[in-house]
Amino acid sequence: VRISFYGRLREVAPAGPVPPGVRDTGALRTWLGGERPELLDRSIRIAVNDEVIVGDRQLGDDDEISFLPPMSGG
Amino acid sequence: MIALQAEPFDAAALLADFSARAAGAGAVVSFTGLVRGDNEGAEVSVLELDHHPRLTEKAMAGIAADAAARFRLIDVAIVHRHGPLAPGEAIVFAAAAAPHRRAAFEAVDYVMDRLKTDAPFWKCERGSDGAHWLEARESDHADRRRWEAEA
């Protein structure tokens, strides 16, 4: 699993490799939120392989997970 | 046309090209957004615009397609920059071509409201006051909701 962070979360870095027990996006958010509680906020959306998801999604080895804070374009 | 780019663009040239291609249109409306030199009294020297390498362009294309369908446009264009920008520089260009003016005006308004809240861009202002990440304001979300109420 590759994890990337955007906007004000750019400087977030996971503490290490994703533990084997973390199998879906909800568990991933909870694990990362242990170090960075702001990731637990539901205003932070998650994309799996370039699709913003609603609810939780199983993680595959090749998945790319993006953490997206509230947006501000235009 | 959808373009996401670090390079500056010439809004007048974009509009001239867009109008020339808009065969059959009775109306072309365009909007150019510029970087402001201040925000709530604090001076801004650089606006840094973060984006997602694939999702951002995909979201821009989706917003353009939604606008084209909703307002029955002949054509629609969105050009958005990323990276560091200085005050006064053009950050976004949106244009719509339609048979009549109302659809073209509304389509550009709609595109801008959607870009504010639904496109993966993140703005960081640097200036006299340090660096601040911006998020869409409540007024931006209220603007966005107008289109849901009317849908």
gemmi code that builds the backbone of each chain (N, CA, C; Angstrom):
import gemmi

chains = {
    "A": [
        ("VAL", (0.851, -1.199, 0.000), (0.000, 0.000, 0.000), (0.885, 1.247, 0.000)),
        ("ARG", (0.574, 2.180, -0.888), (1.259, 3.472, -0.857), (0.282, 4.514, -0.318)),
        ("ILE", (0.778, 5.400, 0.519), (-0.095, 6.396, 1.139), (0.458, 7.776, 0.834)),
        ("SER", (-0.404, 8.687, 0.365), (0.049, 10.053, 0.140), (-0.920, 11.048, 0.769)),
        ("PHE", (-0.363, 12.198, 1.090), (-1.098, 13.230, 1.830), (-1.008, 14.541, 1.067)),
        ("TYR", (-2.077, 15.320, 1.124), (-2.151, 16.552, 0.331), (-2.503, 17.753, 1.202)),
        ("GLY", (-2.286, 18.939, 0.611), (-2.652, 20.179, 1.290), (-1.971, 20.292, 2.638)),
        ("ARG", (-2.732, 20.682, 3.654), (-2.127, 20.898, 4.971), (-1.623, 19.612, 5.619)),
        ("LEU", (-1.927, 18.455, 4.997), (-1.434, 17.180, 5.523), (-0.130, 16.744, 4.859)),
        ("ARG", (0.388, 17.572, 3.945), (1.584, 17.209, 3.155), (2.724, 16.647, 3.982)),
        ("GLU", (2.921, 17.228, 5.157), (4.116, 16.834, 5.925), (3.881, 15.591, 6.786)),
        ("VAL", (2.665, 15.017, 6.715), (2.396, 13.801, 7.495), (3.205, 12.645, 6.911)),
        ("ALA", (3.849, 11.867, 7.778), (4.559, 10.672, 7.325), (4.186, 9.522, 8.252)),
        ("PRO", (3.764, 8.384, 7.710), (3.428, 7.256, 8.570), (4.633, 6.854, 9.410)),
        ("ALA", (4.359, 6.360, 10.622), (5.433, 6.017, 11.567), (6.238, 4.811, 11.093)),
        ("GLY", (5.718, 4.049, 10.138), (6.422, 2.864, 9.653), (5.524, 2.153, 8.666)),
        ("PRO", (5.891, 0.902, 8.299), (5.041, 0.165, 7.360), (3.663, -0.108, 7.970)),
        ("VAL", (2.676, -0.236, 7.108), (1.315, -0.496, 7.569), (1.287, -1.864, 8.256)),
        ("PRO", (0.811, -1.937, 9.510), (0.790, -3.241, 10.211), (-0.114, -4.233, 9.491)),
        ("PRO", (0.191, -5.531, 9.599), (-0.573, -6.545, 8.870), (-2.060, -6.551, 9.230)),
        ("GLY", (-2.401, -6.145, 10.461), (-3.808, -6.172, 10.867), (-4.651, -5.072, 10.241)),
        ("VAL", (-4.008, -4.118, 9.574), (-4.744, -3.001, 8.979), (-5.158, -3.404, 7.568)),
        ("ARG", (-6.433, -3.767, 7.412), (-6.860, -4.368, 6.147), (-7.832, -3.513, 5.349)),
        ("ASP", (-8.355, -2.456, 5.979), (-9.255, -1.587, 5.195), (-8.964, -0.113, 5.508)),
        ("THR", (-9.632, 0.763, 4.748), (-9.320, 2.195, 4.872), (-9.690, 2.736, 6.250)),
        ("GLY", (-10.743, 2.169, 6.864), (-11.138, 2.632, 8.197), (-10.059, 2.322, 9.229)),
        ("ALA", (-9.512, 1.102, 9.148), (-8.446, 0.698, 10.072), (-7.175, 1.507, 9.803)),
        ("LEU", (-6.943, 1.808, 8.541), (-5.768, 2.621, 8.183), (-5.886, 4.016, 8.788)),
        ("ARG", (-7.080, 4.589, 8.682), (-7.314, 5.921, 9.244), (-7.107, 5.893, 10.765)),
        ("THR", (-7.613, 4.856, 11.416), (-7.484, 4.744, 12.872), (-6.012, 4.598, 13.276)),
        ("TRP", (-5.272, 3.769, 12.506), (-3.850, 3.559, 12.802), (-3.062, 4.871, 12.643)),
        ("LEU", (-3.255, 5.548, 11.525), (-2.540, 6.805, 11.295), (-2.985, 7.887, 12.284)),
        ("GLY", (-4.257, 7.830, 12.669), (-4.807, 8.823, 13.585), (-4.229, 8.719, 14.990)),
        ("GLY", (-3.612, 7.565, 15.316), (-2.948, 7.426, 16.610), (-1.829, 8.449, 16.758)),
        ("GLU", (-1.119, 8.706, 15.654), (-0.048, 9.704, 15.647), (-0.578, 11.094, 15.294)),
        ("ARG", (-1.540, 11.129, 14.373), (-2.036, 12.405, 13.854), (-3.565, 12.439, 13.956)),
        ("PRO", (-4.071, 12.849, 15.124), (-5.519, 12.775, 15.363), (-6.355, 13.531, 14.326)),
        ("GLU", (-5.781, 14.531, 13.663), (-6.587, 15.283, 12.683), (-7.047, 14.394, 11.526)),
        ("LEU", (-6.346, 13.268, 11.309), (-6.757, 12.361, 10.225), (-8.066, 11.642, 10.533)),
        ("LEU", (-8.466, 11.647, 11.811), (-9.712, 10.977, 12.202), (-10.929, 11.813, 11.823)),
        ("ASP", (-10.693, 13.107, 11.560), (-11.806, 14.004, 11.236), (-12.411, 13.600, 9.888)),
        ("ARG", (-13.736, 13.440, 9.886), (-14.405, 12.951, 8.669), (-14.400, 13.968, 7.539)),
        ("SER", (-13.957, 15.193, 7.823), (-13.815, 16.149, 6.711), (-12.613, 15.775, 5.836)),
        ("ILE", (-11.742, 14.911, 6.350), (-10.612, 14.412, 5.550), (-11.126, 13.220, 4.739)),
        ("ARG", (-11.193, 13.395, 3.430), (-11.693, 12.311, 2.582), (-10.544, 11.411, 2.127)),
        ("ILE", (-10.899, 10.191, 1.736), (-9.899, 9.212, 1.311), (-10.189, 8.809, -0.130)),
        ("ALA", (-9.139, 8.768, -0.947), (-9.258, 8.231, -2.303), (-8.439, 6.955, -2.391)),
        ("VAL", (-9.015, 5.952, -3.055), (-8.306, 4.702, -3.333), (-8.111, 4.639, -4.842)),
        ("ASN", (-6.855, 4.609, -5.262), (-6.546, 4.543, -6.700), (-7.342, 5.576, -7.505)),
        ("ASP", (-7.296, 6.795, -7.061), (-7.860, 7.923, -7.813), (-9.374, 7.965, -7.822)),
        ("GLU", (-9.993, 7.287, -6.870), (-11.441, 7.409, -6.728), (-11.735, 7.759, -5.268)),
        ("VAL", (-12.466, 8.853, -5.061), (-12.830, 9.224, -3.692), (-13.899, 8.249, -3.227)),
        ("ILE", (-13.659, 7.616, -2.085), (-14.582, 6.575, -1.632), (-15.528, 7.101, -0.555)),
        ("VAL", (-16.665, 6.427, -0.446), (-17.613, 6.677, 0.642), (-17.636, 5.384, 1.445)),
        ("GLY", (-17.475, 5.467, 2.764), (-17.408, 4.257, 3.576), (-16.013, 3.655, 3.518)),
        ("ASP", (-15.878, 2.400, 3.924), (-14.564, 1.763, 3.985), (-14.348, 0.843, 2.790)),
        ("ARG", (-13.072, 0.638, 2.497), (-12.699, -0.194, 1.351), (-11.555, -1.107, 1.773)),
        ("GLN", (-11.599, -2.371, 1.350), (-10.488, -3.296, 1.598), (-9.225, -2.761, 0.919)),
        ("LEU", (-8.083, -3.002, 1.546), (-6.817, -2.552, 0.960), (-6.159, -3.688, 0.186)),
        ("GLY", (-5.700, -3.403, -1.020), (-4.889, -4.347, -1.790), (-3.438, -3.894, -1.756)),
        ("ASP", (-2.513, -4.850, -1.993), (-1.080, -4.533, -1.896), (-0.665, -3.374, -2.796)),
        ("ASP", (-1.290, -3.268, -3.966), (-0.861, -2.257, -4.928), (-1.684, -0.974, -4.853)),
        ("ASP", (-2.568, -0.891, -3.870), (-3.424, 0.289, -3.795), (-2.640, 1.535, -3.430)),
        ("GLU", (-3.077, 2.655, -3.998), (-2.537, 3.946, -3.602), (-3.644, 4.695, -2.874)),
        ("ILE", (-3.355, 5.048, -1.632), (-4.351, 5.708, -0.794), (-3.972, 7.176, -0.652)),
        ("SER", (-4.938, 8.076, -0.908), (-4.685, 9.510, -0.771), (-5.574, 10.077, 0.329)),
        ("PHE", (-4.986, 10.861, 1.216), (-5.751, 11.567, 2.246), (-5.946, 13.014, 1.794)),
        ("LEU", (-7.216, 13.410, 1.667), (-7.561, 14.693, 1.049), (-8.269, 15.602, 2.052)),
        ("PRO", (-7.615, 16.667, 2.509), (-8.318, 17.609, 3.384), (-9.356, 18.410, 2.586)),
        ("PRO", (-10.211, 19.183, 3.262), (-11.201, 19.980, 2.525), (-10.528, 20.835, 1.448)),
        ("MET", (-11.183, 20.934, 0.308), (-10.566, 21.510, -0.885), (-10.795, 23.013, -0.981)),
        ("SER", (-9.950, 23.665, -1.774), (-10.096, 25.118, -1.956), (-9.550, 25.526, -3.318)),
        ("GLY", (-10.302, 25.177, -4.370), (-9.861, 25.554, -5.714), (-10.427, 26.900, -6.136)),
        ("GLY", (-10.277, 27.172, -7.424), (-10.879, 28.368, -8.010), (-10.068, 29.622, -7.750)),
    ],
    "B": [
        ("MET", (-12.236, 22.171, -23.315), (-10.815, 22.037, -23.039), (-10.583, 22.080, -21.534)),
        ("ILE", (-9.796, 21.128, -21.063), (-9.421, 21.078, -19.654), (-7.906, 21.151, -19.603)),
        ("ALA", (-7.375, 22.070, -18.819), (-5.920, 22.140, -18.673), (-5.556, 22.444, -17.235)),
        ("LEU", (-4.602, 21.649, -16.730), (-4.059, 21.845, -15.389), (-2.569, 22.079, -15.588)),
        ("GLN", (-2.080, 23.236, -15.217), (-0.708, 23.573, -15.594), (-0.032, 24.479, -14.573)),
        ("ALA", (1.308, 24.358, -14.513), (2.092, 25.241, -13.650), (2.363, 26.568, -14.364)),
        ("GLU", (2.397, 26.533, -15.698), (2.782, 27.709, -16.468), (1.670, 28.765, -16.436)),
        ("PRO", (2.055, 30.033, -16.548), (1.049, 31.090, -16.673), (0.252, 30.925, -17.964)),
        ("PHE", (-0.951, 31.495, -18.011), (-1.726, 31.498, -19.248), (-2.182, 32.913, -19.553)),
        ("ASP", (-2.527, 33.110, -20.835), (-2.999, 34.406, -21.312), (-4.514, 34.285, -21.489)),
        ("ALA", (-5.270, 34.865, -20.560), (-6.724, 34.694, -20.566), (-7.343, 35.271, -21.851)),
        ("ALA", (-6.806, 36.361, -22.345), (-7.353, 36.966, -23.562), (-7.178, 36.033, -24.755)),
        ("ALA", (-5.997, 35.392, -24.835), (-5.739, 34.458, -25.939), (-6.624, 33.216, -25.802)),
        ("LEU", (-6.803, 32.728, -24.575), (-7.672, 31.567, -24.358), (-9.096, 31.883, -24.801)),
        ("LEU", (-9.563, 33.075, -24.440), (-10.928, 33.461, -24.798), (-11.084, 33.610, -26.311)),
        ("ALA", (-10.074, 34.175, -26.964), (-10.140, 34.343, -28.423), (-10.222, 32.982, -29.112)),
        ("ASP", (-9.402, 32.019, -28.664), (-9.423, 30.669, -29.243), (-10.758, 29.992, -28.975)),
        ("PHE", (-11.226, 30.123, -27.744), (-12.479, 29.471, -27.357), (-13.638, 30.014, -28.194)),
        ("SER", (-13.687, 31.323, -28.356), (-14.769, 31.950, -29.133), (-14.698, 31.535, -30.598)),
        ("ALA", (-13.479, 31.450, -31.132), (-13.315, 31.079, -32.540), (-13.810, 29.664, -32.804)),
        ("ARG", (-13.682, 28.784, -31.796), (-14.095, 27.387, -31.963), (-15.570, 27.152, -31.674)),
        ("ALA", (-16.230, 28.139, -31.060), (-17.601, 27.935, -30.575), (-18.614, 28.146, -31.693)),
        ("ALA", (-18.541, 27.260, -32.679), (-19.431, 27.407, -33.838), (-20.889, 27.236, -33.418)),
        ("GLY", (-21.737, 28.139, -33.846), (-23.165, 28.032, -33.563), (-23.587, 28.668, -32.261)),
        ("ALA", (-22.616, 29.142, -31.468), (-22.970, 29.740, -30.179), (-23.504, 31.157, -30.376)),
        ("GLY", (-24.486, 31.523, -29.538), (-24.955, 32.903, -29.521), (-24.369, 33.678, -28.365)),
        ("ALA", (-23.697, 32.958, -27.461), (-23.149, 33.612, -26.269), (-21.903, 32.884, -25.790)),
        ("VAL", (-20.891, 33.652, -25.448), (-19.705, 33.122, -24.778), (-19.491, 33.965, -23.536)),
        ("VAL", (-19.373, 33.308, -22.381), (-19.076, 34.002, -21.125), (-17.789, 33.405, -20.580)),
        ("SER", (-16.900, 34.259, -20.083), (-15.676, 33.737, -19.460), (-15.435, 34.425, -18.130)),
        ("PHE", (-14.694, 33.744, -17.285), (-14.306, 34.268, -15.972), (-12.821, 34.014, -15.797)),
        ("THR", (-12.097, 35.006, -15.292), (-10.691, 34.830, -14.944), (-10.515, 35.178, -13.475)),
        ("GLY", (-9.984, 34.260, -12.711), (-9.709, 34.509, -11.292), (-8.258, 34.903, -11.112)),
        ("LEU", (-8.019, 35.921, -10.281), (-6.672, 36.425, -10.022), (-6.298, 36.199, -8.564)),
        ("VAL", (-5.000, 36.052, -8.326), (-4.517, 35.901, -6.947), (-4.598, 37.255, -6.248)),
        ("ARG", (-5.260, 37.276, -5.091), (-5.365, 38.523, -4.324), (-4.080, 38.785, -3.547)),
        ("GLY", (-3.779, 40.056, -3.369), (-2.562, 40.446, -2.657), (-2.751, 40.556, -1.154)),
        ("ASP", (-3.990, 40.342, -0.704), (-4.212, 40.361, 0.741), (-5.397, 39.478, 1.074)),
        ("ASN", (-5.432, 39.014, 2.302), (-6.558, 38.205, 2.769), (-6.855, 38.622, 4.194)),
        ("GLU", (-8.045, 39.170, 4.400), (-8.474, 39.641, 5.718), (-7.409, 40.545, 6.339)),
        ("GLY", (-6.865, 41.453, 5.535), (-5.945, 42.460, 6.052), (-4.484, 42.072, 6.032)),
        ("ALA", (-4.181, 40.767, 5.893), (-2.779, 40.345, 5.904), (-2.244, 40.307, 4.469)),
        ("GLU", (-1.030, 40.789, 4.295), (-0.418, 40.806, 2.976), (-0.056, 39.380, 2.548)),
        ("VAL", (-0.325, 39.068, 1.284), (0.021, 37.754, 0.743), (1.104, 37.955, -0.308)),
        ("SER", (2.245, 37.262, -0.161), (3.297, 37.416, -1.166), (3.316, 36.258, -2.160)),
        ("VAL", (2.932, 35.066, -1.702), (2.880, 33.889, -2.586), (1.662, 33.048, -2.233)),
        ("LEU", (0.982, 32.575, -3.273), (-0.079, 31.585, -3.074), (0.422, 30.279, -3.679)),
        ("GLU", (0.563, 29.269, -2.837), (1.041, 27.967, -3.307), (-0.169, 27.058, -3.448)),
        ("LEU", (-0.314, 26.473, -4.628), (-1.501, 25.674, -4.902), (-1.096, 24.217, -5.073)),
        ("ASP", (-1.475, 23.398, -4.092), (-1.184, 21.967, -4.142), (-2.314, 21.275, -4.915)),
        ("HIS", (-1.997, 20.158, -5.560), (-3.015, 19.416, -6.304), (-2.659, 17.929, -6.262)),
        ("HIS", (-3.571, 17.100, -6.734), (-3.351, 15.651, -6.794), (-2.949, 15.304, -8.228)),
        ("PRO", (-1.960, 14.419, -8.413), (-1.435, 14.196, -9.766), (-2.462, 13.677, -10.773)),
        ("ARG", (-3.508, 13.006, -10.325), (-4.510, 12.501, -11.276), (-5.935, 12.924, -10.933)),
        ("LEU", (-6.243, 12.946, -9.630), (-7.632, 13.249, -9.237), (-8.075, 14.656, -9.624)),
        ("THR", (-7.139, 15.590, -9.607), (-7.517, 16.979, -9.846), (-8.027, 17.165, -11.276)),
        ("GLU", (-7.287, 16.626, -12.227), (-7.703, 16.767, -13.623), (-9.013, 16.010, -13.871)),
        ("LYS", (-9.136, 14.849, -13.219), (-10.354, 14.057, -13.354), (-11.567, 14.841, -12.820)),
        ("ALA", (-11.389, 15.499, -11.680), (-12.485, 16.287, -11.100), (-12.835, 17.467, -12.000)),
        ("MET", (-11.818, 18.123, -12.575), (-12.073, 19.249, -13.488), (-12.890, 18.781, -14.690)),
        ("ALA", (-12.514, 17.616, -15.237), (-13.243, 17.083, -16.401), (-14.683, 16.741, -16.022)),
        ("GLY", (-14.870, 16.203, -14.821), (-16.213, 15.863, -14.360), (-17.089, 17.102, -14.192)),
        ("ILE", (-16.515, 18.157, -13.638), (-17.257, 19.406, -13.446), (-17.631, 20.001, -14.803)),
        ("ALA", (-16.698, 19.959, -15.753), (-16.977, 20.485, -17.101), (-18.093, 19.683, -17.766)),
        ("ALA", (-18.035, 18.353, -17.619), (-19.068, 17.504, -18.237), (-20.429, 17.761, -17.595)),
        ("ASP", (-20.449, 17.926, -16.277), (-21.710, 18.224, -15.584), (-22.291, 19.552, -16.074)),
        ("ALA", (-21.430, 20.548, -16.228), (-21.895, 21.868, -16.690), (-22.432, 21.771, -18.112)),
        ("ALA", (-21.713, 21.036, -18.968), (-22.131, 20.911, -20.373), (-23.511, 20.276, -20.474)),
        ("ALA", (-23.747, 19.236, -19.641), (-25.035, 18.541, -19.690), (-26.144, 19.401, -19.090)),
        ("ARG", (-25.843, 19.997, -17.950), (-26.875, 20.745, -17.221), (-27.345, 21.988, -17.969)),
        ("PHE", (-26.402, 22.694, -18.625), (-26.748, 23.960, -19.284), (-26.786, 23.826, -20.804)),
        ("ARG", (-26.693, 22.597, -21.295), (-26.731, 22.315, -22.734), (-25.744, 23.217, -23.485)),
        ("LEU", (-24.503, 23.129, -23.053), (-23.470, 23.988, -23.628), (-22.989, 23.448, -24.965)),
        ("ILE", (-22.535, 24.353, -25.795), (-21.870, 23.984, -27.042), (-20.410, 23.629, -26.738)),
        ("ASP", (-19.827, 24.337, -25.787), (-18.449, 24.030, -25.380), (-18.203, 24.611, -23.990)),
        ("VAL", (-17.220, 24.056, -23.328), (-16.839, 24.542, -21.998), (-15.333, 24.385, -21.853)),
        ("ALA", (-14.697, 25.320, -21.158), (-13.249, 25.248, -20.938), (-12.941, 25.573, -19.485)),
        ("ILE", (-11.987, 24.833, -18.930), (-11.463, 25.168, -17.595), (-9.944, 25.051, -17.660)),
        ("VAL", (-9.255, 26.125, -17.310), (-7.796, 26.109, -17.201), (-7.470, 26.507, -15.768)),
        ("HIS", (-6.692, 25.691, -15.078), (-6.379, 25.965, -13.673), (-4.890, 25.783, -13.471)),
        ("ARG", (-4.278, 26.693, -12.730), (-2.850, 26.561, -12.451), (-2.602, 25.871, -11.125)),
        ("HIS", (-1.376, 25.351, -10.975), (-0.931, 24.845, -9.689), (0.475, 25.343, -9.446)),
        ("GLY", (0.995, 25.120, -8.237), (2.343, 25.586, -7.906), (2.299, 26.979, -7.306)),
        ("PRO", (3.460, 27.637, -7.223), (3.491, 28.962, -6.607), (3.005, 30.053, -7.560)),
        ("LEU", (2.166, 30.961, -7.052), (1.653, 32.077, -7.852), (1.835, 33.374, -7.072)),
        ("ALA", (2.056, 34.453, -7.813), (2.219, 35.764, -7.189), (0.907, 36.546, -7.285)),
        ("PRO", (0.676, 37.499, -6.368), (-0.531, 38.323, -6.454), (-0.656, 38.971, -7.832)),
        ("GLY", (-1.873, 39.003, -8.336), (-2.128, 39.590, -9.647), (-2.100, 38.583, -10.775)),
        ("GLU", (-1.477, 37.409, -10.529), (-1.442, 36.398, -11.592), (-2.796, 35.723, -11.732)),
        ("ALA", (-3.101, 35.309, -12.971), (-4.336, 34.571, -13.225), (-4.166, 33.144, -12.728)),
        ("ILE", (-5.138, 32.675, -11.946), (-5.067, 31.326, -11.368), (-6.041, 30.383, -12.063)),
        ("VAL", (-7.193, 30.913, -12.517), (-8.198, 30.048, -13.135), (-8.916, 30.800, -14.253)),
        ("PHE", (-9.242, 30.041, -15.302), (-10.030, 30.567, -16.425), (-11.148, 29.572, -16.681)),
        ("ALA", (-12.361, 30.073, -16.768), (-13.498, 29.203, -17.096), (-14.311, 29.899, -18.172)),
        ("ALA", (-14.771, 29.136, -19.162), (-15.565, 29.728, -20.236), (-16.652, 28.749, -20.657)),
        ("ALA", (-17.781, 29.309, -21.080), (-18.893, 28.496, -21.567), (-19.461, 29.139, -22.824)),
        ("ALA", (-19.807, 28.298, -23.782), (-20.452, 28.746, -25.014), (-21.816, 28.066, -25.095)),
        ("ALA", (-22.843, 28.852, -25.363), (-24.215, 28.327, -25.385), (-25.004, 29.061, -26.459)),
        ("PRO", (-26.166, 28.518, -26.813), (-26.990, 29.232, -27.801), (-27.439, 30.605, -27.302)),
        ("HIS", (-27.715, 30.725, -26.001), (-28.208, 31.994, -25.443), (-27.454, 32.359, -24.173)),
        ("ARG", (-27.518, 33.632, -23.786), (-26.632, 34.138, -22.742), (-26.869, 33.540, -21.362)),
        ("ARG", (-28.135, 33.307, -20.975), (-28.417, 32.886, -19.598), (-27.671, 31.590, -19.259)),
        ("ALA", (-27.733, 30.629, -20.163), (-27.065, 29.344, -19.913), (-25.557, 29.548, -19.773)),
        ("ALA", (-24.992, 30.425, -20.584), (-23.541, 30.641, -20.539), (-23.129, 31.311, -19.225)),
        ("PHE", (-23.884, 32.343, -18.801), (-23.598, 32.997, -17.516), (-23.692, 31.990, -16.370)),
        ("GLU", (-24.788, 31.259, -16.340), (-25.017, 30.338, -15.218), (-23.992, 29.211, -15.201)),
        ("ALA", (-23.607, 28.750, -16.369), (-22.653, 27.638, -16.437), (-21.310, 28.043, -15.834)),
        ("VAL", (-20.849, 29.240, -16.117), (-19.553, 29.680, -15.591), (-19.645, 29.865, -14.072)),
        ("ASP", (-20.746, 30.405, -13.600), (-20.982, 30.560, -12.163), (-20.947, 29.179, -11.482)),
        ("TYR", (-21.630, 28.223, -12.101), (-21.687, 26.846, -11.599), (-20.291, 26.210, -11.558)),
        ("VAL", (-19.539, 26.353, -12.637), (-18.191, 25.772, -12.701), (-17.320, 26.337, -11.575)),
        ("MET", (-17.393, 27.640, -11.358), (-16.563, 28.241, -10.308), (-16.985, 27.769, -8.919)),
        ("ASP", (-18.293, 27.672, -8.686), (-18.760, 27.188, -7.380), (-18.311, 25.751, -7.136)),
        ("ARG", (-18.368, 24.920, -8.165), (-17.931, 23.531, -8.018), (-16.415, 23.454, -7.792)),
        ("LEU", (-15.640, 24.265, -8.498), (-14.176, 24.240, -8.327), (-13.781, 24.583, -6.890)),
        ("LYS", (-14.505, 25.518, -6.277), (-14.177, 25.955, -4.905), (-14.276, 24.822, -3.897)),
        ("THR", (-15.239, 23.938, -4.088), (-15.516, 22.941, -3.050), (-15.251, 21.500, -3.478)),
        ("ASP", (-15.246, 21.226, -4.795), (-15.221, 19.828, -5.261), (-13.967, 19.451, -6.045)),
        ("ALA", (-13.068, 20.371, -6.270), (-11.865, 20.033, -7.044), (-10.673, 19.942, -6.091)),
        ("PRO", (-9.874, 18.883, -6.212), (-8.752, 18.686, -5.278), (-7.608, 19.686, -5.495)),
        ("PHE", (-7.845, 20.891, -4.999), (-6.804, 21.915, -4.916), (-6.728, 22.353, -3.465)),
        ("TRP", (-5.515, 22.697, -3.035), (-5.332, 23.188, -1.669), (-4.431, 24.404, -1.737)),
        ("LYS", (-4.941, 25.515, -1.181), (-4.214, 26.780, -1.252), (-3.484, 27.056, 0.051)),
        ("CYS", (-2.228, 27.453, -0.088), (-1.447, 27.893, 1.073), (-0.958, 29.304, 0.793)),
        ("GLU", (-1.369, 30.236, 1.628), (-0.920, 31.620, 1.481), (0.310, 31.852, 2.335)),
        ("ARG", (1.337, 32.470, 1.738), (2.514, 32.869, 2.503), (2.630, 34.379, 2.428)),
        ("GLY", (2.907, 34.999, 3.565), (3.018, 36.457, 3.565), (3.485, 36.970, 4.895)),
        ("SER", (3.126, 38.239, 5.159), (3.621, 38.934, 6.343), (3.253, 38.183, 7.615)),
        ("ASP", (2.213, 37.379, 7.499), (1.580, 36.726, 8.625), (1.984, 35.252, 8.759)),
        ("GLY", (3.009, 34.797, 8.010), (3.371, 33.383, 8.002), (2.631, 32.639, 6.908)),
        ("ALA", (2.545, 31.315, 7.054), (1.885, 30.481, 6.037), (0.578, 29.933, 6.593)),
        ("HIS", (-0.463, 29.987, 5.780), (-1.781, 29.478, 6.196), (-2.384, 28.642, 5.092)),
        ("TRP", (-2.868, 27.459, 5.444), (-3.659, 26.683, 4.492), (-5.088, 27.191, 4.518)),
        ("LEU", (-5.660, 27.358, 3.340), (-7.045, 27.845, 3.241), (-7.970, 26.668, 2.977)),
        ("GLU", (-9.208, 26.827, 3.415), (-10.244, 25.857, 3.058), (-11.447, 26.637, 2.565)),
        ("ALA", (-12.280, 25.958, 1.791), (-13.492, 26.607, 1.302), (-14.248, 27.188, 2.492)),
        ("ARG", (-14.754, 28.415, 2.326), (-15.500, 29.064, 3.406), (-16.947, 28.587, 3.409)),
        ("GLU", (-17.622, 28.876, 4.486), (-19.043, 28.513, 4.553), (-19.802, 29.156, 3.384)),
        ("SER", (-19.412, 30.376, 3.021), (-20.100, 31.039, 1.897), (-19.871, 30.278, 0.590)),
        ("ASP", (-18.693, 29.632, 0.456), (-18.430, 28.824, -0.740), (-19.341, 27.599, -0.767)),
        ("HIS", (-19.527, 26.984, 0.413), (-20.409, 25.814, 0.469), (-21.862, 26.226, 0.201)),
        ("ALA", (-22.233, 27.406, 0.716), (-23.596, 27.905, 0.469), (-23.786, 28.157, -1.028)),
        ("ASP", (-22.762, 28.719, -1.673), (-22.830, 28.941, -3.131), (-22.999, 27.606, -3.858)),
        ("ARG", (-22.267, 26.615, -3.409), (-22.321, 25.285, -4.032), (-23.719, 24.673, -3.881)),
        ("ARG", (-24.331, 24.885, -2.704), (-25.641, 24.272, -2.435), (-26.753, 24.894, -3.271)),
        ("ARG", (-26.575, 26.135, -3.727), (-27.616, 26.766, -4.563), (-27.963, 25.870, -5.741)),
        ("TRP", (-26.955, 25.180, -6.287), (-27.177, 24.389, -7.500), (-27.897, 23.082, -7.189)),
        ("GLU", (-27.749, 22.602, -5.926), (-28.486, 21.392, -5.536), (-29.960, 21.730, -5.389)),
        ("ALA", (-30.244, 22.890, -4.785), (-31.632, 23.301, -4.572), (-32.371, 23.482, -5.893)),
        ("GLU", (-31.623, 23.948, -6.909), (-32.263, 24.226, -8.194), (-32.333, 22.997, -9.096)),
        ("ALA", (-31.560, 21.962, -8.743), (-31.452, 20.814, -9.667), (-32.781, 20.064, -9.810)),
    ],
}
model = gemmi.Model(1)
for chain_id, residues in chains.items():
    chain = gemmi.Chain(chain_id)
    for i, (resn, *xyz) in enumerate(residues, 1):
        res = gemmi.Residue()
        res.name, res.seqid = resn, gemmi.SeqId(i, " ")
        for name, pos in zip(("N", "CA", "C"), xyz):
            atom = gemmi.Atom()
            atom.name, atom.element = name, gemmi.Element(name[0])
            atom.pos, atom.b_iso = gemmi.Position(*pos), 0.0
            res.add_atom(atom)
        chain.add_residue(res)
    model.add_chain(chain)
structure = gemmi.Structure()
structure.add_model(model)
structure.setup_entities()
